[in-house]
């Protein structure tokens, strides 16, 4: 999810038989994406010049817009059963400038663009299949597609066999020009035979030079994760979930950090059912906007968006949406400035429908 000139940009998927089409869509100010000037919707089969990708599936996961109005899309293609990181750069009208397809065994989940056009992509590299394991990876590219390197993050001291997993989830370019990357990592605990999940933040400057690191100590629950990040006036806001036991419900969690990765007071939003935060934004007025899902009844999860100022302020609910057939509904991404745009899915019967919206933050 991103904004360009006050218009919403969204990326998602559409099914064409057994093929998953990656779709990039721009909406006009009335929320229309088809049949009106300036609005369009393009599946990856119409833009890609990689012939071997056209018959395969592509799942976009993140969007960003640079200072010159170019759109950057990151996602994962599935080719011959293998995941491959995919990155593409478009003009503001959706014309492809360049694209790249990485090696098999890679995935992309987050993207951000620095003021000079440098692109940060985070995701993971597959390191094992039985059992499946991943190393968190952050790639850096210039606006002209020049590769500037990759930083791989993994537990080395206590994981000599490399069976624990680390995966990047989100990227935010901070006000001071540095880049924050969030994700999840696994750790061993003497009191638990199974690995525990922990949130992680990595801080970068220039071209993939890691200058800071924060890992959750598990103070909120046995398991936690960071799934999204946004720049704030003095640092970054993150969101994800906490979970006491691996088989118990997850709960909405927000964490804030200053520019030195010093954590401020976190916030867990408790609910009767499971809840998880998938998206976070920050408005000009200094409000953190969180989006995800919450299960309050036995009829599936509801899409949920609320605003909050800090760990103690009241929640200001913007959206709590239960779809027409009471299925599982989710907010998956949002982007905020003067307004906030969001995207997600509604379950209607056995099918999922793409939904996008805009509101004043």
Secondary structure, DSSP 8 states (H G I E B T S, - for coil): -EEETTEEEEEEEEEETTEEEEEEEE--TTS--SSSTT-EEEEHHHH---HHHHTSEEEEEEEEE-TTS-EEEEEEEEETTEEEEEEEEE-TTS-EEEEEEEEESEEEEEEEE-TTS-EEEEEEEEEEETTEEEEEEEEEE-TTS-EEEEEEE---TT-TT--S-EEEEEEEE-TTS-EEEEEEEEEEETTEEEEEEEEEEEEEETTTEEEEEEE--SSS-SEEEEEEEEE-SSEEEEEEEEESSTTS--EEEEEEEETT--B---EEE--SS-EEEEEEEE-TTS-EEEEEEE--SSS--EEEEEEESSSSS--EEEEEE--TT----EEEEEEESSEEEEEEEEEETTEEEEEEEEEE-
